[in-house]
Structure formats: structure tokens, C-alpha cells
Amino acid sequence: MRTVGVDLAAEPKNTAVAIVDWSGGTATVVSVRVGQDDDHVLAAISEATRVGLDCPLGWPDPFIDFLIAQRGGSVSAPTDLAGRRLLAYRETDRAVTALTGLRPLSVAADRIGHAAMRAAGILAKLAESGQPVDRGGDGLVVEAYPAAALKQWGFPHSGYKQGRNLEVLERQVDALRRRLPGLDLADHATLCRRSDDAFDAVVCALIARSAALGKVCRPDSRQAELARTEGWIVVPTCELTALVG
């Protein structure tokens, strides 16, 4: 099995792609690259059994309805914070908050919307190539959220971002290598120690492995309908060591 992790940014400069091969009881990091454009992302996806993409795969259905109504001049705008949050956050965002205590960024009201627009284009190209796209967690590409996975696995989930936090990032990499027997970063350890984008891409590939094994949170019957359009964040439900075997 080969999984791919994509830490998708709005532009290629900060977009990282990691490829992990799972065989013989090992998890070998075949490749980690930063500065990846859409063609590079799609090429990596074509080699994968499952892909973890760190980016929202859709927008809240109530937000879409709000925009359509606003364009038509018949909108009834929410007057309080609770009403606006119903527009700003997806069902999967609320589910992740309930499970982990973390609140994902709002694709409707945060700059991550720029990356989501790019992700929509990538998914459209996949569909054009004949690859079915399922945003609800069952498709080739699943929505990953590294912070939630790291917290579930008992790692610090924040504080390692940006260049000034390199020491924290280095400790994250060391801890991951200790706690996942069989993980071989090969020649890519140095890049992961210097780039949180590269590290997150590797984590996304681990999340993709969890999804391929069926060891992630799933939407219930009510949530599943929304997940098909809004997207669904797959949070691992297994121990990190369960990924290798």
C-alpha cells in the first residue's frame, strides 16, 4: 500500500507532498517535497491507495444557501454569533470539536478558503480523469486535519509552526520516529525538521493509512448527507502503532 499526504496551501510555495510505502511491517517515506503545484499533487495522487489532504473539501451547506439568497436580495442575515457560526462551520468541524476540543479553521470565514478553492480545482481534475470523488471520507482523497490526529495520538498539536519554532518541530519529528516503530524517514528527516509543511504532509500520509484501514471516525446517518457536500474530516481512532503491521 502507498499513501500520500498533502499539506495544501493556497499557492505551491508552501504546499508539501509526502509519499509513504507500507510493506514488510515498515512505513518508508519514499518522498517529501515542498513547493508542489497542482500537476505534482495530481501525479502523486495517481500513485496512491489513499490520500490525506489537509484542506477543507467543501463549504457549509447553510453558507452556500446564504450566498445564493444574498445574491438574490432575499437574505435573512443572522443577528448573533451562534447564527453566524452555523454559517461559518461545517458539520464535520463541529464533530471534530466535540471529539477533540479543537476548532478547525472556518472555510467560510478564514483565509483557508483560498486553499479550499485550489482543492476544489484539484478534485475537479480528478473527476475529469475518471476518478470518482467522494468528500464524505470514503473516497481516494480524504480530508485530513493534522492537529486533530496529533492530539489523538498524544503529541503536541500546536507550537511547532513557523521558522522560530524549529526546536519544537525537531522534537515532534524525534517523537514520531520513537513512537512509530518501522517508520523510516530515510533522507527526508532533515527536511521534516526544517519545514512544518513537510512534517504535516507526512502526518497526512499517516492519516490516509488510518483511513485505508478503516480506523477513523465516521459520520452517523444524519451527518453523512452533509458530509457528501461539505466534506468530512477523518480523525484516527487507533493507536499510532496500529498503522504498521
For each residue, the residues with C-beta under 8 A, 3 or more apart:
1: 21 22 23 49 50 209 212
2: 19 20 21 22 30 47 48 49
3: 19 20 22 48 49 50 51 52 205 206 208 209 212
4: 17 18 19 20 44 45 47 48 50 51 52 204 205 208
5: 17 18 20 51 52 54 144 200 201 202 203 204 205 206 207 208
6: 15 16 17 18 36 41 44 45 51 52 53 54 55 201 204
7: 14 15 16 17 54 146 197 198 200 201 204
8: 15 41 53 54 55 115 118 119 122
9: 12 13 14 15 115 197
10: 111 114 115 117 118
11: 14 15
12: 9 15 35 36 37 38 40
13: 9 35
14: 7 9 11 34 35 197
15: 6 7 8 9 11 12 34 35 36 37 41 197
16: 6 7 32 33 34 36 195 197 198 200 201
17: 4 5 6 7 31 32 33 36 40 41 44 201
18: 4 5 6 29 31 32 188 198 201 202 204 205
19: 2 3 4 29 30 31 32 44 47 48 205
20: 2 3 4 5 27 28 29 30 202 205 206 209
21: 1 2 27 28 30
22: 1 2 3 26 27 28 209 243 244
23: 1 26 28
24:
25: 182 244 245
26: 22 23 182 183 184 244
27: 20 21 22 180 182 183 184 206 209 243 244
28: 20 21 22 23 184 186
29: 18 19 20 32 183 184 185 186 188 202 205
30: 2 19 20 21 186
31: 17 18 19 44 188
32: 16 17 18 19 29 188 191 192 198 201 202
33: 16 17 36 40
34: 14 15 16 191 195 197 198
35: 12 13 14 15
36: 6 12 15 16 17 33 40 41 44
37: 12 15 40 41
38: 12 41 42 118 121 122 125
39: 42 43
40: 12 17 33 36 37 43 44
41: 6 8 15 17 36 37 38 44 45 122
42: 38 39 45 46 122 125 126
43: 39 40 46 47
44: 4 6 17 19 31 36 40 41 47 48 51
45: 4 6 41 42 48 51 126 140 141
46: 42 43
47: 2 4 19 43 44
48: 2 3 4 19 44 45 51 140 208
49: 1 2 3 208 212
50: 1 3 4 140 142 208 209 211 212
51: 3 4 5 6 44 45 48 140 141 142 208
52: 3 4 5 6 142 143 144 204 205 206 207 208 211 234
53: 6 8 57 119 141 142 143 144 204
54: 5 6 7 8 143 144 145 146 200 201 204
55: 6 8 112 115 116 118 119 143
56: 59 90 104 107 112 113 115 116 119 143 231
57: 53 116 119 123 135 141 143 230 231 232
58: 90 107 116 135 229 230 231
59: 56 63 64 90 107 108 113 116 230
60: 63 64 86 87 88 89 90 91 107 108 230
61: 64 65 226 229 230
62: 65 66 86 87
63: 59 60 66 67 87 88 108
64: 59 60 61 67 68
65: 61 62 68 69
66: 62 63 69 70 75 77 87
67: 63 64 70 71
68: 64 65 71 72
69: 65 66 72 74 75 76
70: 66 67 73 75
71: 67 68
72: 68 69 75
73: 70
74: 69
75: 66 69 70 72
76: 69
77: 66
78: 82 83 84 86 87
79: 83
80: 83 84
81: 84 85
82: 78 85 86
83: 78 79 80 86 87
84: 78 80 81 87 88 109
85: 81 82 88 89
86: 60 62 78 82 83 89
87: 60 62 63 66 78 83 84 108
88: 60 63 84 85 106 108 109
89: 60 85 86 93 94 103 104 106 108
90: 56 58 59 60 93 94 107 226 230 231
91: 60 94 95 219 223 226 227 230
92: 95 96 104 143 219 223 226 227 230 231 232 233
93: 89 90 96 97 103 104 106 233
94: 89 90 91 97 98
95: 91 92 98 99 217 219 223 233
96: 92 93 99 100 102 103 104 145 148 233 235
97: 93 94 100 101 102 103 104
98: 94 95
99: 95 96 148 217 235
100: 96 97 148 151 152 235
101: 97 151
102: 96 97 145 147 148 151 157
103: 89 93 96 97
104: 56 89 92 93 96 97 145 148 233
105: 110 112
106: 88 89 93 109 110 112
107: 56 58 59 60 90 110 112 113 116
108: 59 60 63 87 88 89 113
109: 84 88 106 113
110: 105 106 107 113
111: 10 114
112: 55 56 105 106 107 115 116
113: 56 59 107 108 109 110 116 117
114: 10 111 117 118
115: 8 9 10 55 56 112 118 119
116: 55 56 57 58 59 107 112 113 119 120
117: 10 113 114 120 121
118: 8 10 38 55 114 115 121 122
119: 8 53 55 56 57 115 116 122 123
120: 116 117 123 124
121: 38 117 118 124 125
122: 8 38 41 42 118 119 125 126
123: 57 119 120 126 127 133 135 141
124: 120 121 127 128
125: 38 42 121 122 128 129
126: 42 45 122 123 129 131 133 140 141
127: 123 124 130 131 132 133
128: 124 125
129: 125 126
130: 127
131: 126 127 140
132: 127 139 140
133: 123 126 127 139 140 141
134: 137 138 139 140 228
135: 57 58 123 139 143 227 228 229 230 231 232
136: 139 219 224 227 228 231 232
137: 134 142 143 211 216 218 219 227 232 234
138: 134
139: 132 133 134 135 136 142
140: 45 48 50 51 126 131 132 133 134
141: 45 51 53 57 123 126 133
142: 50 51 52 53 137 139 207 208 211 216 232 234
143: 52 53 54 55 56 57 92 135 137 231 232 233 234
144: 5 52 53 54 149 203 204 207 208 233 234
145: 54 96 102 104 148 149 207 233 235
146: 7 54 149 150 157 200 203 204 207
147: 102 150 151 157 158
148: 96 99 100 102 104 145 151 152 157 233 235
149: 144 145 146 152 153 203 206 207 210 235 236
150: 146 147 153 155 156 157 172 203
151: 100 101 102 147 148 154 155 157
152: 100 148 149 235 236 237
153: 149 150 179 236 239 240
154: 151 179
155: 150 151 172 175 176
156: 150 159 160 168 172
157: 102 146 147 148 150 151
158: 147 161
159: 156 165 168
160: 156 165 168 169 171 172 196 199
161: 158 165 169 196
162: 165 196
163: 166
164:
165: 159 160 161 162 168 169 196
166: 163 169 170 193 194
167: 170 171
168: 156 159 160 165 171 172
169: 160 161 165 166 172 173 192 193 194 196 199
170: 166 167 173 174 193
171: 160 167 168 174 175
172: 150 155 156 160 168 169 175 176 199
173: 169 170 176 177 185 189 192 193 199
174: 170 171 177 178
175: 155 171 172 178 179
176: 155 172 173 179 180 183 202 203
177: 173 174 180 183 185 189
178: 174 175
179: 153 154 175 176 240 241
180: 27 176 177 183 206 240 241 243 244
181: 241 244
182: 25 26 27 244
183: 26 27 29 176 177 180 244
184: 26 27 28 29
185: 29 173 177 188 189 192 202
186: 28 29 30 189
187: 190
188: 18 29 31 32 185 191 192 198 202
189: 173 177 185 186 192 193
190: 187 193 194
191: 32 34 188 194 195 198
192: 32 169 173 185 188 189 195 198 199 202
193: 166 169 170 173 189 190 199
194: 166 169 190 191 198
195: 16 34 191 192 198 199
196: 160 161 162 165 169 199 200
197: 7 9 14 15 16 34 200 201
198: 7 16 18 32 34 188 191 192 194 195 201 202
199: 160 169 172 173 192 193 195 196 202 203
200: 5 7 16 54 146 196 197 203 204
201: 5 6 7 16 17 18 32 54 197 198 204 205
202: 5 18 20 29 32 176 185 188 192 198 199 205 206
203: 5 144 146 149 150 176 199 200 206 207
204: 4 5 6 7 18 52 53 54 144 146 200 201 207 208
205: 3 4 5 18 19 20 29 52 201 202 208 209
206: 3 5 20 27 52 149 180 202 203 209 210 236 240 243
207: 5 52 142 144 145 146 149 203 204 210 211 216 234 236
208: 3 4 5 48 49 50 51 52 142 144 204 205 211 212
209: 1 3 20 22 27 50 205 206 212 213 243
210: 149 206 207 213 215 216 234 236 237 238 243
211: 50 52 137 142 207 208 214 215 216 234
212: 1 3 49 50 208 209
213: 209 210 238 242 243
214: 211
215: 210 211 236 237 238 242
216: 137 142 207 210 211 234 235 236 237
217: 95 99 234 235 237
218: 137
219: 91 92 95 136 137 222 223 224 226 227 232
220: 223 224
221: 224 225
222: 219 225 226
223: 91 92 95 219 220 226 227 232
224: 136 219 220 221 227 228
225: 221 222 228 229
226: 61 90 91 92 219 222 223 229 230
227: 91 92 135 136 137 219 223 224 230 231 232
228: 134 135 136 224 225
229: 58 61 135 225 226
230: 57 58 59 60 61 90 91 92 135 226 227
231: 56 57 58 90 92 135 136 143 227
232: 57 92 135 136 137 142 143 219 223 227
233: 92 93 95 96 104 143 144 145 148
234: 52 137 142 143 144 207 210 211 216 217
235: 96 99 100 145 148 149 152 216 217
236: 149 152 153 206 207 210 215 216
237: 152 210 215 216 217
238: 210 213 215 242 243
239: 153 242
240: 153 179 180 206 243
241: 179 180 181 244
242: 213 215 238 239 245
243: 22 27 180 206 209 210 213 238 240
244: 22 25 26 27 180 181 182 183 241
245: 25 242
